Amino acid sequence: MRSPFVRCVPCLFVLGLLLSPIATGSAFADNEPRFDPPPRLAITAAELAKRKNSPEFPALRKEAVAQGDALLKNPITLPTGSGDWTFYYACPDHGVDLQAKNLDEHVCPICKKVYTTERIKAAYRTRLHDRANIAAMELGWAYAYTGDDRYAREAQRILLKFADDYPGYPPRHDRWGRTGIFAHLGGRRYAQSLDEAVGVINLCKGYDLTRTSKVWTDAQREHVEKDLFRPIADTLLFANLGINNHQTWFNAGLMCIASVLGDKALVEKVLTMKGGFRYQVEKSMGDNGFWYEGSMAYHNYALQAMLDIIDAGRRMGIPLHEDPRIKAMILAPLRYAYPNGTFPAINDSDSGHISSFNGSFEWAWKLYGDPRFARAIAQGNEARLKELLGSDAKGGPAIDTTSANLPDAGLIALRRGSGPNATCVMVDYGEHGGGHGHFDKLNIVVYANGREWLLDPGRLTYSHKEYKTWVKETAAHNTVTLGGETQSKTTGKALWFQPQDQYAACATQTDLAYPGSVLTRYLLLADNILIDVYDVAADKPTQIDWVAHAISEKLQPVENLGPGMTASPGERNGYQHLTEGKSWTVTKPTQWDFVSATPDKAKLRMWIAGPSQETLFTCKGIGHYINMLVPCLVRRVQGQQAQFVAVYDLSGRGDYVTSVEVPPGDGLQVKVGTTGGAWSVAFTKTGVKCTPPTK
């Protein structure tokens, strides 16, 4: 079973009521859909027979029976009435999920306040609807594996209840209180059509797995198909969102409905309409397979829907998996990950791991037989790899170890080494990412010493006010702000990318983040060092802030700069979350250590130079979760231009870099002394001239 669903916030929409579907090609070519006798959605009769004869079946059956028996022993509560946005089921003061005393009283586990508002109760009903959807599918599998009608009868109870209730749900409503045609993102059973789509997939599978049971009558089947599935299809067709992860789930829900209803016309619509499956493959990702929102959380989220569409299509005889972008979409996480398999939390994402894609890797391995998927499944386990590839299989990293420009993701990943000593630096230059993008062009993240140092905070949770007041803001990221303002929504560009034997380097730029201003970032990664030159040309004199946030216990100067002055770097646009501030005015290069809280007290030493005078602030911001405080350094100059130089010692000890010199001139030259020799680097708009140490 693939990874659990996550929920999405609203994105831009195109009202389907006003736009006719647009065909993007022949729906079926030589593959007309076929509708074999059920089951034919979650599994076919032939696949089920094969599974029952497999060595894995006893374990699968045992798990399914355990889940089914638990649902028979303690039948789930079926909600009466529609639901509201699931994220409303949280304490507004603490952002944590509430706990239900009963259907009407809901308690914050921290402050113990009891909430009884209709919005809270409706959000809880959403949770009950979700549990019912999953229960229907789990009961379906228990029945499919055992033939025990008790499981089918309990699934039937759920489906008939929703078929009875669906006509009585509001015509359409959303989480902002809008109704009717104005609730373009809304639903009926839920406050989002997105949730209708996710939910109906499980309901369809539960129905398809159990509808051959003798507990069902023809009249009951007709009731579920006519009064539940058909109106849900109408709900999902109401709004066409074009390029959008919601639309991908609408397509998946519609494809599952089309399968159980045997509706060829609906299959054709899902495949060919504007916003349909083929449209999404063409418009929402590129040849590298990265989902346009630039977040692995939403990449995974959209991928789950794509696989449901493809599986439903395959079982109708339509080989949708043959599009090369689908395979690329499943390989993409291996190109995006840090050396330890974790992902940076770029845009509305979380700190995840490639294991969250294990279900997709398994799916792809069975379908494509590509050894890269086998390595992703094994994740370094040689015994498992030999099971998959044979006794002669040789190990090797599943995750990319080479530097790459990933234009679909809008990232350049600079990489050095492999194993525990591998380093990785990523710079985010590309598409904003729709409603899930952050205002953070040329933001970098840094991984070294087996850990993430410079971080992107991700999204926290949509229940926290800091989702809007912190994580979206430029000041929460490792980039530059002008005038204390947040960047505009924009897409940057890669000027050049140079991977070489001894280093990897790149330059990225944006000229739309601030009106009339150009931001250019030059990076060079070599063993144990990162050279970072950030060039700023503003359209008028302004406050220019360079910001770096690192996961660490403390940030301290290497030299004694005195106690500093208590000061705050700002009061709005995210700056209000930078606390415990101190400041120093310096006129010479300085060195700073981010010191880890881990037992080894590893440090990320940063040599900073560039402006002849700058004000430095140390403070603490918010990390990957609300109570995670992360030290931050802000470098501030006043003027129309600035060139910030930072050289990071990535050894973990702070003793590899021995000197940093910025020769007089345009500031794009840097000389770095190390215990391994001297580096001379000159960045230009077209490339880098680099003299590495002589071996």
LINHU-V892398 format. One record per residue. N is the residue number from 1. RES is the residue in one small letter. PSI is psi in whole degrees, -180 to 180 (* if undefined). D_CENTER is the distance of its C-alpha to the mean C-alpha in whole Angstrom. Layout:
N;RES;PSI;D_CENTER, N;RES;PSI;D_CENTER
This chain:
1;m;138;19, 2;r;171;16, 3;s;155;13, 4;p;153;13, 5;f;148;12, 6;v;165;10, 7;r;155;11, 8;c;148;10, 9;v;162;12, 10;p;147;15, 11;c;-179;15, 12;l;150;18, 13;f;160;20, 14;v;120;23, 15;l;114;26, 16;g;-24;26, 17;l;-27;30, 18;l;-9;31, 19;l;128;29, 20;s;148;31, 21;p;143;29, 22;i;120;29, 23;a;139;30, 24;t;16;28, 25;g;177;31, 26;s;135;32, 27;a;-41;31, 28;f;-17;32, 29;a;-118;34, 30;d;9;36, 31;n;84;34, 32;e;141;35, 33;p;142;33, 34;r;150;35, 35;f;88;35, 36;d;165;36, 37;p;146;38, 38;p;155;35, 39;p;148;33, 40;r;6;31, 41;l;-70;27, 42;a;-27;26, 43;i;157;28, 44;t;166;32, 45;a;-39;35, 46;a;-43;35, 47;e;-38;32, 48;l;-43;33, 49;a;-41;36, 50;k;-41;35, 51;r;-39;33, 52;k;-22;35, 53;n;5;37, 54;s;157;35, 55;p;-25;35, 56;e;-14;32, 57;f;-42;33, 58;p;-40;35, 59;a;-41;32, 60;l;-43;30, 61;r;-43;33, 62;k;-44;33, 63;e;-45;29, 64;a;-40;30, 65;v;-41;33, 66;a;-44;32, 67;q;-43;29, 68;g;-43;32, 69;d;-37;35, 70;a;-38;32, 71;l;-27;32, 72;l;-38;36, 73;k;-41;37, 74;n;80;35, 75;p;139;34, 76;i;152;31, 77;t;125;32, 78;l;128;31, 79;p;148;31, 80;t;112;33, 81;g;164;32, 82;s;170;28, 83;g;171;25, 84;d;-177;23, 85;w;130;20, 86;t;-30;19, 87;f;-10;18, 88;y;-15;21, 89;y;66;22, 90;a;153;22, 91;c;122;24, 92;p;-23;24, 93;d;-32;26, 94;h;-10;24, 95;g;15;20, 96;v;154;21, 97;d;143;21, 98;l;170;25, 99;q;133;27, 100;a;122;29, 101;k;-39;33, 102;n;-169;34, 103;l;-19;33, 104;d;-15;34, 105;e;130;33, 106;h;129;30, 107;v;137;30, 108;c;126;28, 109;p;-13;28, 110;i;-58;28, 111;c;-8;31, 112;k;12;32, 113;k;140;32, 114;v;127;33, 115;y;135;31, 116;t;13;33, 117;t;156;32, 118;e;-36;31, 119;r;-42;28, 120;i;-45;27, 121;k;-39;29, 122;a;-37;27, 123;a;-36;24, 124;y;-37;25, 125;r;-34;26, 126;t;-43;23, 127;r;-40;22, 128;l;-41;25, 129;h;-44;25, 130;d;-45;21, 131;r;-37;24, 132;a;-40;26, 133;n;-49;24, 134;i;-39;23, 135;a;-41;26, 136;a;-41;28, 137;m;-43;26, 138;e;-40;27, 139;l;-34;30, 140;g;-43;30, 141;w;-39;29, 142;a;-41;32, 143;y;-45;34, 144;a;-36;34, 145;y;-21;34, 146;t;-26;37, 147;g;12;39, 148;d;117;40, 149;d;-17;40, 150;r;-39;39, 151;y;-41;35, 152;a;-38;36, 153;r;-38;38, 154;e;-38;35, 155;a;-39;32, 156;q;-40;35, 157;r;-44;36, 158;i;-49;32, 159;l;-41;32, 160;l;-36;35, 161;k;-46;35, 162;f;-35;32, 163;a;-38;34, 164;d;-41;37, 165;d;-28;34, 166;y;-43;32, 167;p;-23;35, 168;g;-4;36, 169;y;160;32, 170;p;146;32, 171;p;-41;32, 172;r;135;29, 173;h;154;27, 174;d;180;24, 175;r;-7;23, 176;w;2;25, 177;g;3;28, 178;r;154;28, 179;t;168;30, 180;g;-142;31, 181;i;-16;30, 182;f;-15;29, 183;a;65;26, 184;h;-30;24, 185;l;-5;21, 186;g;175;23, 187;g;-160;24, 188;r;-59;27, 189;r;-29;26, 190;y;172;23, 191;a;2;23, 192;q;134;20, 193;s;-27;20, 194;l;-47;17, 195;d;-34;18, 196;e;-43;21, 197;a;-49;19, 198;v;-43;17, 199;g;-40;21, 200;v;-24;23, 201;i;-47;21, 202;n;-39;22, 203;l;-42;26, 204;c;-42;27, 205;k;-41;26, 206;g;-41;28, 207;y;-48;31, 208;d;-32;31, 209;l;-22;31, 210;t;-12;34, 211;r;-9;36, 212;t;-6;39, 213;s;150;40, 214;k;-9;43, 215;v;-20;42, 216;w;138;41, 217;t;162;43, 218;d;-38;43, 219;a;-38;43, 220;q;-40;40, 221;r;-44;38, 222;e;-38;39, 223;h;-48;38, 224;v;-43;35, 225;e;-40;34, 226;k;-39;36, 227;d;-6;35, 228;l;-63;32, 229;f;-42;30, 230;r;-45;32, 231;p;-30;31, 232;i;-39;27, 233;a;-43;27, 234;d;-39;29, 235;t;-43;27, 236;l;-24;24, 237;l;-8;26, 238;f;-46;27, 239;a;132;24, 240;n;116;23, 241;l;2;19, 242;g;-125;19, 243;i;107;16, 244;n;139;14, 245;n;-28;11, 246;h;-46;14, 247;q;-34;17, 248;t;-40;15, 249;w;-36;15, 250;f;-45;19, 251;n;-41;20, 252;a;-45;19, 253;g;-43;21, 254;l;-38;24, 255;m;-39;24, 256;c;-40;25, 257;i;-44;27, 258;a;-38;29, 259;s;-51;29, 260;v;-29;31, 261;l;-12;33, 262;g;42;34, 263;d;98;33, 264;k;-40;33, 265;a;-38;33, 266;l;-38;30, 267;v;-47;28, 268;e;-40;30, 269;k;-44;28, 270;v;-38;25, 271;l;-32;25, 272;t;-14;27, 273;m;162;26, 274;k;130;24, 275;g;-5;21, 276;g;-175;22, 277;f;-50;20, 278;r;-33;22, 279;y;-43;21, 280;q;-43;17, 281;v;-37;18, 282;e;-39;20, 283;k;-27;18, 284;s;-4;15, 285;m;162;14, 286;g;-168;17, 287;d;-24;19, 288;n;-10;16, 289;g;5;14, 290;f;132;11, 291;w;140;9, 292;y;-19;11, 293;e;-5;8, 294;g;29;7, 295;s;129;4, 296;m;-29;3, 297;a;-45;2, 298;y;-25;4, 299;h;-48;6, 300;n;-41;6, 301;y;-48;7, 302;a;-37;9, 303;l;-40;11, 304;q;-43;12, 305;a;-42;14, 306;m;-42;15, 307;l;-35;17, 308;d;-40;18, 309;i;-46;20, 310;i;-43;21, 311;d;-43;23, 312;a;-41;24, 313;g;-44;26, 314;r;-40;27, 315;r;-6;29, 316;m;2;30, 317;g;18;31, 318;i;112;29, 319;p;69;27, 320;l;-23;24, 321;h;-11;22, 322;e;-13;25, 323;d;124;23, 324;p;-23;22, 325;r;-24;18, 326;i;-46;17, 327;k;-42;18, 328;a;-34;17, 329;m;-34;13, 330;i;-27;14, 331;l;-24;15, 332;a;-42;12, 333;p;-29;10, 334;l;-20;14, 335;r;-14;14, 336;y;-15;11, 337;a;154;12, 338;y;167;14, 339;p;-27;18, 340;n;8;17, 341;g;-4;14, 342;t;163;12, 343;f;144;9, 344;p;147;9, 345;a;62;7, 346;i;141;8, 347;n;-152;7, 348;d;78;6, 349;s;179;4, 350;d;167;6, 351;s;96;9, 352;g;-172;8, 353;h;152;11, 354;i;-19;11, 355;s;-21;14, 356;s;-14;11, 357;f;8;12, 358;n;-42;15, 359;g;-39;16, 360;s;-38;15, 361;f;-43;17, 362;e;-46;20, 363;w;-48;20, 364;a;-36;20, 365;w;-44;22, 366;k;-33;25, 367;l;-41;24, 368;y;-27;24, 369;g;22;26, 370;d;127;24, 371;p;-24;25, 372;r;-35;22, 373;f;-35;20, 374;a;-42;23, 375;r;-36;22, 376;a;-38;19, 377;i;-46;20, 378;a;-36;23, 379;q;50;21, 380;g;-7;24, 381;n;102;26, 382;e;-34;29, 383;a;-44;31, 384;r;-38;28, 385;l;-40;27, 386;k;-33;31, 387;e;-39;31, 388;l;-40;28, 389;l;-7;30, 390;g;167;34, 391;s;-20;36, 392;d;3;36, 393;a;136;32, 394;k;140;31, 395;g;175;28, 396;g;155;26, 397;p;137;22, 398;a;-34;20, 399;i;141;17, 400;d;137;19, 401;t;1;21, 402;t;152;22, 403;s;150;21, 404;a;146;20, 405;n;123;19, 406;l;81;16, 407;p;-32;17, 408;d;-38;14, 409;a;-13;11, 410;g;33;14, 411;l;147;14, 412;i;129;17, 413;a;116;17, 414;l;127;20, 415;r;147;21, 416;r;137;25, 417;g;-174;26, 418;s;164;25, 419;g;-156;25, 420;p;-27;25, 421;n;8;26, 422;a;148;23, 423;t;155;22, 424;c;133;19, 425;v;131;18, 426;m;142;16, 427;v;131;16, 428;d;110;14, 429;y;-10;17, 430;g;-149;15, 431;e;146;15, 432;h;-41;14, 433;g;26;11, 434;g;-148;13, 435;g;-12;13, 436;h;10;9, 437;g;158;11, 438;h;158;12, 439;f;78;16, 440;d;39;16, 441;k;141;17, 442;l;21;19, 443;n;141;17, 444;i;153;17, 445;v;149;16, 446;v;131;18, 447;y;129;18, 448;a;160;22, 449;n;30;24, 450;g;18;22, 451;r;161;19, 452;e;134;17, 453;w;-82;19, 454;l;127;18, 455;l;159;15, 456;d;132;12, 457;p;-16;12, 458;g;-142;9, 459;r;-3;9, 460;l;-106;12, 461;t;151;12, 462;y;-11;14, 463;s;-18;17, 464;h;137;18, 465;k;-26;20, 466;e;-12;18, 467;y;-40;15, 468;k;-35;17, 469;t;-9;20, 470;w;-68;18, 471;v;-26;14, 472;k;-23;15, 473;e;152;18, 474;t;-38;19, 475;a;-17;21, 476;a;0;18, 477;h;169;17, 478;n;71;19, 479;t;-154;21, 480;v;141;24, 481;t;151;25, 482;l;132;28, 483;g;20;30, 484;g;12;28, 485;e;159;26, 486;t;144;22, 487;q;160;21, 488;s;160;21, 489;k;122;19, 490;t;168;19, 491;t;128;19, 492;g;-163;20, 493;k;157;22, 494;a;122;22, 495;l;-43;26, 496;w;163;26, 497;f;123;25, 498;q;97;28, 499;p;128;27, 500;q;175;30, 501;d;-40;32, 502;q;-7;32, 503;y;170;29, 504;a;137;26, 505;a;161;26, 506;c;166;25, 507;a;135;25, 508;t;158;23, 509;q;149;24, 510;t;136;23, 511;d;15;26, 512;l;-2;25, 513;a;-36;23, 514;y;135;26, 515;p;128;29, 516;g;5;32, 517;s;151;30, 518;v;125;29, 519;l;128;26, 520;t;131;26, 521;r;129;25, 522;y;134;26, 523;l;142;25, 524;l;123;27, 525;l;125;26, 526;a;-180;29, 527;d;119;29, 528;n;0;29, 529;i;148;29, 530;l;123;26, 531;i;127;28, 532;d;116;27, 533;v;119;29, 534;y;114;27, 535;d;128;30, 536;v;127;30, 537;a;104;32, 538;a;163;33, 539;d;-11;35, 540;k;162;37, 541;p;137;37, 542;t;175;34, 543;q;125;33, 544;i;118;30, 545;d;129;28, 546;w;131;26, 547;v;140;24, 548;a;125;22, 549;h;129;20, 550;a;137;21, 551;i;109;20, 552;s;171;24, 553;e;-37;27, 554;k;162;29, 555;l;128;29, 556;q;147;33, 557;p;148;35, 558;v;-41;37, 559;e;161;40, 560;n;107;42, 561;l;7;41, 562;g;178;42, 563;p;-18;41, 564;g;168;39, 565;m;141;39, 566;t;123;37, 567;a;150;35, 568;s;135;32, 569;p;-12;30, 570;g;170;30, 571;e;2;29, 572;r;178;27, 573;n;39;24, 574;g;-26;22, 575;y;-27;25, 576;q;-17;26, 577;h;0;24, 578;l;106;25, 579;t;173;28, 580;e;40;31, 581;g;142;32, 582;k;153;34, 583;s;154;35, 584;w;144;38, 585;t;125;39, 586;v;151;40, 587;t;14;42, 588;k;162;41, 589;p;146;38, 590;t;167;36, 591;q;142;34, 592;w;144;32, 593;d;124;30, 594;f;118;27, 595;v;126;28, 596;s;152;26, 597;a;-5;27, 598;t;159;27, 599;p;-30;31, 600;d;-8;31, 601;k;41;31, 602;a;152;29, 603;k;147;29, 604;l;105;27, 605;r;135;30, 606;m;120;29, 607;w;121;32, 608;i;140;32, 609;a;176;35, 610;g;-94;35, 611;p;144;37, 612;s;-29;40, 613;q;135;39, 614;e;153;36, 615;t;129;35, 616;l;133;33, 617;f;134;31, 618;t;140;30, 619;c;-174;28, 620;k;134;25, 621;g;-167;22, 622;i;136;19, 623;g;-136;16, 624;h;-14;13, 625;y;165;15, 626;i;-32;18, 627;n;10;21, 628;m;107;20, 629;l;133;22, 630;v;123;22, 631;p;146;24, 632;c;142;24, 633;l;129;27, 634;v;126;28, 635;r;124;30, 636;r;132;32, 637;v;156;34, 638;q;132;36, 639;g;-167;37, 640;q;-18;36, 641;q;153;35, 642;a;147;33, 643;q;105;32, 644;f;124;31, 645;v;131;31, 646;a;132;29, 647;v;121;30, 648;y;130;28, 649;d;110;30, 650;l;12;27, 651;s;-21;30, 652;g;-11;29, 653;r;-21;32, 654;g;13;33, 655;d;7;36, 656;y;-45;35, 657;v;131;35, 658;t;-19;39, 659;s;153;39, 660;v;129;37, 661;e;134;39, 662;v;101;38, 663;p;151;42, 664;p;145;43, 665;g;-142;42, 666;d;0;39, 667;g;-1;37, 668;l;10;35, 669;q;139;37, 670;v;134;36, 671;k;129;38, 672;v;122;37, 673;g;138;39, 674;t;167;38, 675;t;-11;39, 676;g;4;39, 677;g;178;40, 678;a;142;40, 679;w;138;37, 680;s;120;38, 681;v;132;35, 682;a;114;36, 683;f;144;33, 684;t;176;34, 685;k;-12;32, 686;t;-7;32, 687;g;-169;32, 688;v;139;33, 689;k;117;36, 690;c;131;36, 691;t;100;38, 692;p;168;37, 693;p;146;39, 694;t;130;42, 695;k;*;41
